[in-house]
């Protein structure tokens, strides 16, 4: 059983956990973000429509979000370490089994379903355990961990292209599956926190003869269930609504950035550089915002409000872009403030619900937020 520590170390071995989470973010979310490089290859191999092939990623995203509450409940029942290792095995198996490439249903089941479940079981507990290890430096720790997605996505693009050119799309999937086994190594390094009061295990409470350790074990057992009742707490419901609205809007621009640049007559080579700009400023935004939040000059929720205002403003001004330079500037602003928002929104969730319910809240938040992610892109396309 995993004990929750009331006094996080805020450093020490916690930084090993942060680095492990950084790697997990890269080996899960970054792989998902760059999987589009396989679309044309898979489409041509099976002679299918682009819409049919795109369901591989759709299935992955759906299972990723739907699996979050399951992953969180398993973290509550067992340990974050066990769930991350399980996720690593599932993600690696899903990608490697895609090597067989039997048919599209097989691809949906392996690189779609298994990969999505593996990402969910790896990503969710990796983010969660960082918050358990840190309190005062929680914002900085979460920002560093989440930056793994940007760092790996920036390098995975050319690396995956090279793998496909050298070994074909099937061979590339097998190699990437092998690389994802490192998620298991990262999970093993995510050591559960020990109780902070082991030294008082023989101390007896006056009046009832119950030792402090017995009381702590009873308290821990009471929190070994997934708290579905969070949906009745107004503060959590409000934050979940924020998650839905954010997923509907903040994740849409990268999908339309390339078509927008083409409509402005921008050369294809310059268009590719916009995605690089986006990745770099996103990475910088996460680290800078995490560092600033760590100074505790303003409340984290107030800082999140400011970043949301700024990213919304940059999105409203984006249609004014009429050239590569202006589009690059607006892309830079959007990417930077997107990074700042992502860096601290999990920290704010921990502040909203408290650490005793954080694992449950993270799973529910991901599940509820998914509705915005599913509606946002097609709604934006219709508009």
Backbone torsions as a table, in degrees:
resi	resn	phi	psi	omega
1	UNK	NA	150.0	-177.5
2	UNK	-101.1	126.1	178.4
3	UNK	-92.8	139.8	177.4
4	UNK	-89.3	127.9	-178.6
5	UNK	-90.7	125.0	-178.8
6	UNK	-77.3	-14.6	179.6
7	UNK	-125.8	84.6	-179.6
8	UNK	-57.8	144.7	-177.1
9	UNK	-67.2	-23.2	179.1
10	UNK	55.1	36.9	179.2
11	UNK	154.8	-153.4	178.8
12	UNK	58.1	-126.7	-179.0
13	UNK	-65.0	-17.8	178.1
14	UNK	-57.3	-32.3	179.6
15	UNK	-70.8	-28.6	173.2
16	UNK	-64.7	-40.2	177.8
17	UNK	-64.3	-40.2	179.3
18	UNK	-63.2	-45.4	178.9
19	UNK	-62.9	-39.7	178.1
20	UNK	-63.2	-42.7	178.4
21	UNK	-65.4	-37.1	175.7
22	UNK	-57.0	-44.8	179.1
23	UNK	-66.9	-41.2	179.9
24	UNK	-62.7	-41.8	177.8
25	UNK	-58.8	-40.2	-179.5
26	UNK	-69.6	-38.8	-176.1
27	UNK	-84.0	-2.5	177.4
28	UNK	-118.3	-73.8	-175.2
29	UNK	-62.7	-39.9	-178.9
30	UNK	-68.0	-36.0	176.4
31	UNK	-64.0	-41.8	178.8
32	UNK	-63.2	-41.1	-178.2
33	UNK	-66.8	-30.3	-176.2
34	UNK	-102.7	5.8	-178.0
35	UNK	-68.5	-16.7	178.5
36	UNK	-59.2	-19.4	178.2
37	UNK	-64.7	-20.1	-179.6
38	UNK	-89.7	-10.9	-172.1
39	UNK	-56.8	-51.3	-176.1
40	UNK	-63.1	-41.7	-179.5
41	UNK	-62.5	-46.6	-179.3
42	UNK	-67.4	-40.8	179.8
43	UNK	-60.0	-44.9	-179.3
44	UNK	-69.5	-36.8	-178.9
45	UNK	-63.9	-44.1	-177.9
46	UNK	-93.9	-2.9	-179.0
47	UNK	53.6	52.8	-178.7
48	UNK	-114.0	166.2	175.4
49	UNK	-72.5	156.3	178.6
50	UNK	-61.0	-37.0	-179.7
51	UNK	-64.2	-36.3	178.6
52	UNK	-67.8	-42.5	179.5
53	UNK	-66.5	-36.8	-176.7
54	UNK	-64.3	-17.3	178.9
55	UNK	-66.5	-18.0	176.5
56	UNK	-61.0	-50.9	178.9
57	UNK	-68.1	-36.5	179.2
58	UNK	-60.4	-45.2	178.2
59	UNK	-61.9	-41.7	179.4
60	UNK	-59.6	-46.9	-178.5
61	UNK	-65.2	-43.2	-180.0
62	UNK	-61.4	-49.1	-178.2
63	UNK	-66.3	-36.0	177.2
64	UNK	-55.8	-47.4	-177.7
65	UNK	-76.1	-42.3	-179.6
66	UNK	-66.7	-27.7	-179.2
67	UNK	-81.5	-11.2	-177.0
68	UNK	-59.9	-47.2	177.8
69	UNK	-62.6	-35.8	177.9
70	UNK	-64.1	-44.9	178.9
71	UNK	-61.7	-42.7	179.8
72	UNK	-64.5	-42.1	179.8
73	UNK	-65.3	-35.1	176.8
74	UNK	-68.8	-34.9	175.3
75	UNK	-62.9	-39.6	179.4
76	UNK	-67.2	-39.4	-176.7
77	UNK	-79.8	-38.9	-178.0
78	UNK	-114.8	-119.5	177.1
79	UNK	-137.0	158.1	175.9
80	UNK	-61.2	-37.6	-179.5
81	UNK	-58.3	-48.2	-177.4
82	UNK	-63.0	-39.8	-177.5
83	UNK	-70.9	-40.0	178.7
84	UNK	-64.2	-43.6	179.0
85	UNK	-61.8	-42.9	177.0
86	UNK	-60.9	-43.5	178.3
87	UNK	-61.5	-38.1	179.1
88	UNK	-64.0	-40.6	178.3
89	UNK	-64.9	-42.8	-178.8
90	UNK	-67.0	-45.1	-179.3
91	UNK	-63.6	-45.3	179.8
92	UNK	-63.9	-42.2	-179.9
93	UNK	-64.8	-42.8	-179.5
94	UNK	-60.9	-42.8	-179.1
95	UNK	-72.1	-43.6	-177.5
96	UNK	-67.3	-37.7	179.8
97	UNK	-68.6	-22.1	175.0
98	UNK	-63.2	-18.8	177.9
99	UNK	-57.0	-32.3	-179.0
100	UNK	-68.9	-32.5	175.1
101	UNK	48.6	50.2	-175.7
102	UNK	-67.2	-50.6	177.9
103	UNK	-164.3	-179.0	-176.2
104	UNK	-67.7	-35.9	177.6
105	UNK	-61.7	-39.4	176.7
106	UNK	-62.3	-40.2	178.9
107	UNK	-66.4	-38.5	176.7
108	UNK	-62.0	-40.2	-175.7
109	UNK	-74.9	-32.2	-175.0
110	UNK	-96.4	-76.4	-178.7
111	UNK	-68.8	-12.5	175.9
112	UNK	-94.2	-76.0	-173.8
113	UNK	-67.1	-56.0	-177.6
114	UNK	-61.3	-41.8	178.8
115	UNK	-63.7	-42.9	179.1
116	UNK	-63.3	-42.4	178.3
117	UNK	-65.8	-39.2	178.0
118	UNK	-64.8	-41.6	178.0
119	UNK	-63.8	-43.0	179.6
120	UNK	-61.8	-44.2	-178.5
121	UNK	-73.2	-15.8	178.5
122	UNK	-97.3	-49.8	-174.6
123	UNK	-64.5	-48.4	-174.2
124	UNK	-61.3	-54.0	179.8
125	UNK	-69.1	-28.0	179.1
126	UNK	-65.9	-42.6	176.7
127	UNK	-66.8	-40.3	-176.3
128	UNK	-64.9	-45.9	-173.6
129	UNK	-67.9	-27.7	176.1
130	UNK	-61.3	-41.5	179.4
131	UNK	-67.8	-29.1	177.6
132	UNK	-71.7	-31.3	-178.3
133	UNK	-82.7	-15.6	-175.2
134	UNK	-130.5	146.8	175.9
135	UNK	-125.8	-69.7	-180.0
136	UNK	-66.8	-34.3	-179.5
137	UNK	-102.0	19.9	-174.8
138	UNK	-59.9	-42.7	-178.3
139	UNK	-62.2	-44.6	179.8
140	UNK	-65.2	-43.4	-179.3
141	UNK	-62.7	-45.0	179.1
142	UNK	-64.6	-37.2	179.9
143	UNK	-64.7	-44.2	179.6
144	UNK	-64.0	-43.8	-179.8
145	UNK	-61.9	-45.8	-177.7
146	UNK	-68.1	-24.5	-179.8
147	UNK	-66.0	-16.2	177.2
148	UNK	-59.5	-33.6	177.7
149	UNK	-60.2	-44.3	-178.9
150	UNK	-70.1	-46.5	-176.5
151	UNK	-60.8	-44.4	-178.8
152	UNK	-73.4	-37.7	179.8
153	UNK	-62.0	-35.0	-179.3
154	UNK	-66.0	-34.7	-178.1
155	UNK	-94.1	-27.3	-177.4
156	UNK	-67.4	-31.5	-179.5
157	UNK	-52.9	-63.4	178.9
158	UNK	-66.2	-31.2	-179.7
159	UNK	-67.5	-44.1	179.3
160	UNK	-65.8	-38.5	177.2
161	UNK	-61.0	-41.0	178.6
162	UNK	-65.2	-42.4	178.5
163	UNK	-60.8	-43.7	-179.4
164	UNK	-64.1	-40.9	-179.4
165	UNK	-68.7	-31.2	-177.2
166	UNK	-88.6	-39.0	-171.5
167	UNK	-121.5	0.9	-176.3
168	UNK	78.9	166.0	-175.7
169	UNK	-67.6	-31.9	178.8
170	UNK	-69.0	-46.0	178.0
171	UNK	-63.0	-37.1	178.6
172	UNK	-63.3	-42.1	178.5
173	UNK	-61.6	-41.1	179.7
174	UNK	-63.7	-42.6	-179.9
175	UNK	-67.1	-42.9	179.0
176	UNK	-63.8	-38.1	175.6
177	UNK	-59.5	-40.7	176.8
178	UNK	-65.0	-40.1	178.2
179	UNK	-63.0	-37.0	-178.5
180	UNK	-69.1	-12.7	174.5
181	UNK	-62.0	-20.0	177.5
182	UNK	-64.9	-16.3	174.3
183	UNK	-59.9	-38.4	179.4
184	UNK	-62.6	-40.3	177.2
185	UNK	-62.0	-45.4	178.5
186	UNK	-61.3	-39.5	179.3
187	UNK	-64.0	-40.2	179.1
188	UNK	-61.3	-33.5	179.8
189	UNK	-73.8	-13.2	-179.1
190	UNK	-84.2	75.1	-175.9
191	UNK	-67.2	131.3	178.2
192	UNK	-62.5	145.7	178.3
193	UNK	-71.4	137.5	176.2
194	UNK	-85.2	157.9	177.9
195	UNK	-63.5	142.5	-177.5
196	UNK	-84.1	0.0	-173.7
197	UNK	-127.8	31.2	-179.8
198	UNK	-63.0	-25.0	-176.5
199	UNK	-68.6	-16.7	-176.4
200	UNK	-106.3	23.2	-173.3
201	UNK	-66.7	-19.9	-179.5
202	UNK	-100.2	-3.2	-178.8
203	UNK	-72.8	135.0	-177.3
204	UNK	-107.4	135.5	177.6
205	UNK	-77.7	137.0	-179.5
206	UNK	-67.8	142.1	171.1
207	UNK	98.8	-34.4	-176.4
208	UNK	-127.2	-1.8	176.6
209	UNK	69.7	9.3	-178.9
210	UNK	-89.9	128.6	179.2
211	UNK	-71.2	159.2	177.4
212	UNK	-60.2	-40.9	-179.6
213	UNK	-62.6	-41.0	178.9
214	UNK	-62.0	-40.6	179.9
215	UNK	-65.9	-40.0	179.3
216	UNK	-65.3	-41.7	179.2
217	UNK	-64.3	-38.0	178.0
218	UNK	-65.3	-40.4	178.6
219	UNK	-65.3	-42.3	180.0
220	UNK	-64.0	-40.8	-180.0
221	UNK	-63.3	-33.6	-179.3
222	UNK	-66.8	-20.8	-178.1
223	UNK	-105.9	16.4	-179.7
224	UNK	-94.3	25.3	175.3
225	UNK	-125.1	151.4	179.0
226	UNK	-75.0	127.6	-174.7
227	UNK	-90.4	89.0	177.8
228	UNK	-72.8	-16.7	-176.4
229	UNK	-73.3	-0.6	176.3
230	UNK	-60.4	-25.9	-179.7
231	UNK	-67.3	-8.9	177.1
232	UNK	-94.5	-5.8	-179.2
233	UNK	-90.8	119.9	-175.2
234	UNK	-56.2	-39.0	-177.4
235	UNK	-66.4	-37.2	177.5
236	UNK	-70.2	-40.8	179.4
237	UNK	-60.4	-43.5	178.9
238	UNK	-62.3	-41.1	-179.8
239	UNK	-70.1	-34.0	176.7
240	UNK	-65.7	-36.8	176.3
241	UNK	-63.4	-40.6	173.9
242	UNK	-57.1	-42.7	-179.8
243	UNK	-61.6	-40.7	178.9
244	UNK	-63.4	-48.8	-178.5
245	UNK	-64.9	-38.0	178.9
246	UNK	-65.7	-43.9	179.8
247	UNK	-65.9	-30.1	179.0
248	UNK	-68.8	-30.1	-170.3
249	UNK	-117.8	-46.3	-170.4
250	UNK	-69.9	-22.5	-178.0
251	UNK	-95.4	-2.7	-175.9
252	UNK	-78.5	-43.5	-173.1
253	UNK	-50.4	-42.4	180.0
254	UNK	-59.3	-28.1	-179.9
255	UNK	-68.9	-31.0	-174.4
256	UNK	-108.7	1.5	-177.5
257	UNK	-64.2	-45.3	-179.7
258	UNK	-66.7	-48.3	176.2
259	UNK	-59.2	-36.6	178.7
260	UNK	-63.4	-43.1	-179.4
261	UNK	-65.3	-37.8	177.3
262	UNK	-63.4	-40.3	-179.3
263	UNK	-65.8	-23.3	177.9
264	UNK	-88.2	0.9	178.3
265	UNK	78.8	20.7	-179.8
266	UNK	-79.2	137.4	-178.2
267	UNK	-60.9	147.9	-176.6
268	UNK	-59.6	-37.5	-179.5
269	UNK	-65.3	-38.0	177.8
270	UNK	-71.7	-33.3	179.5
271	UNK	-61.2	-41.2	179.5
272	UNK	-60.6	-32.8	-179.0
273	UNK	-67.4	-24.9	178.6
274	UNK	-63.3	-38.0	178.5
275	UNK	-67.3	-34.2	176.5
276	UNK	-67.8	-42.3	176.9
277	UNK	-58.9	-44.7	-179.3
278	UNK	-58.6	-44.5	-178.3
279	UNK	-67.4	-40.6	-177.0
280	UNK	-67.5	-48.4	-177.3
281	UNK	-70.8	-30.2	174.6
282	UNK	-61.7	-46.5	178.1
283	UNK	-59.9	-45.4	-179.4
284	UNK	-64.9	-41.5	-179.5
285	UNK	-60.9	-40.4	-179.8
286	UNK	-64.6	-46.7	-177.6
287	UNK	-68.9	-43.0	-178.7
288	UNK	-65.6	-43.0	-179.8
289	UNK	-66.9	-39.4	177.3
290	UNK	-62.7	-41.2	177.4
291	UNK	-63.9	-44.3	-178.8
292	UNK	-65.9	-42.3	179.6
293	UNK	-63.0	-31.2	179.9
294	UNK	-67.3	-19.8	177.8
295	UNK	-74.6	-17.7	178.2
296	UNK	57.8	37.6	176.9
297	UNK	-77.7	-29.8	175.4
298	UNK	-135.9	159.6	176.3
299	UNK	-65.0	144.3	-176.7
300	UNK	-60.6	-37.4	179.7
301	UNK	-66.1	-34.1	176.6
302	UNK	-69.9	-38.3	177.3
303	UNK	-63.9	-40.1	177.4
304	UNK	-62.8	-39.9	177.5
305	UNK	-60.1	-40.3	179.6
306	UNK	-67.6	-42.7	-178.9
307	UNK	-66.6	-36.8	178.0
308	UNK	-64.6	-41.4	178.0
309	UNK	-61.2	-41.8	-177.5
310	UNK	-71.5	-41.0	179.5
311	UNK	-68.6	-35.9	178.0
312	UNK	-65.6	-40.4	178.4
313	UNK	-63.5	-42.8	180.0
314	UNK	-64.1	-34.6	178.5
315	UNK	-70.2	-37.8	179.0
316	UNK	-68.4	-28.8	-179.8
317	UNK	-87.2	-14.9	-176.7
318	UNK	-55.4	-39.7	179.3
319	UNK	-61.9	-14.2	178.8
320	UNK	-74.8	-14.5	-179.2
321	UNK	-64.6	131.6	-177.9
322	UNK	-131.0	1.6	179.8
323	UNK	-147.4	171.5	-179.9
324	UNK	-61.3	-42.4	-177.2
325	UNK	-62.6	-48.1	-179.0
326	UNK	-66.9	-36.7	178.2
327	UNK	-67.1	-37.8	178.2
328	UNK	-65.4	-38.8	179.2
329	UNK	-64.6	-48.2	179.8
330	UNK	-66.0	-36.3	176.9
331	UNK	-62.9	-40.3	178.3
332	UNK	-62.4	-44.9	178.7
333	UNK	-63.2	-46.5	-179.8
334	UNK	-61.0	-48.9	-177.6
335	UNK	-61.2	-40.3	-178.6
336	UNK	-65.5	-48.6	-177.0
337	UNK	-74.6	-24.8	171.0
338	UNK	-63.7	-43.7	178.1
339	UNK	-61.8	-40.8	179.6
340	UNK	-65.3	-38.1	179.8
341	UNK	-67.1	-46.1	180.0
342	UNK	-63.9	-33.4	-175.2
343	UNK	-63.1	-32.3	-171.1
344	UNK	-119.4	-4.6	-174.6
345	UNK	-69.0	-28.6	176.0
346	UNK	-72.4	-35.8	176.9
347	UNK	-62.4	-42.1	178.7
348	UNK	-64.4	-37.8	177.6
349	UNK	-59.4	-41.8	177.9
350	UNK	-63.3	-38.0	177.8
351	UNK	-67.5	-34.0	-176.4
352	UNK	-70.9	-44.7	-173.0
353	UNK	-103.1	-16.5	-175.1
354	UNK	85.4	155.2	-173.5
355	UNK	-71.1	-24.0	-179.5
356	UNK	-64.3	-30.0	-179.8
357	UNK	-111.6	11.6	-172.6
358	UNK	-64.7	-43.5	-179.1
359	UNK	-59.1	-45.4	178.3
360	UNK	-64.4	-42.4	-177.8
361	UNK	-64.1	-38.6	-179.3
362	UNK	-64.4	-43.5	178.5
363	UNK	-63.8	-45.0	179.1
364	UNK	-66.1	-40.0	179.8
365	UNK	-61.6	-44.6	178.8
366	UNK	-63.2	-40.5	-179.9
367	UNK	-64.7	-47.7	-178.5
368	UNK	-67.7	-40.4	-178.6
369	UNK	-63.0	-28.0	-176.5
370	UNK	-59.1	-30.5	-179.6
371	UNK	-61.0	-37.1	176.8
372	UNK	-68.5	-38.0	178.8
373	UNK	-66.9	-32.6	179.7
374	UNK	-75.2	-36.2	-176.4
375	UNK	-82.7	-35.3	-172.2
376	UNK	-55.5	-58.7	-176.6
377	UNK	-58.5	-49.8	179.2
378	UNK	-65.4	-34.1	177.2
379	UNK	-65.3	-42.5	177.9
380	UNK	-63.7	-39.7	178.1
381	UNK	-62.5	-38.9	179.3
382	UNK	-66.6	-40.0	179.1
383	UNK	-66.7	NA	NA
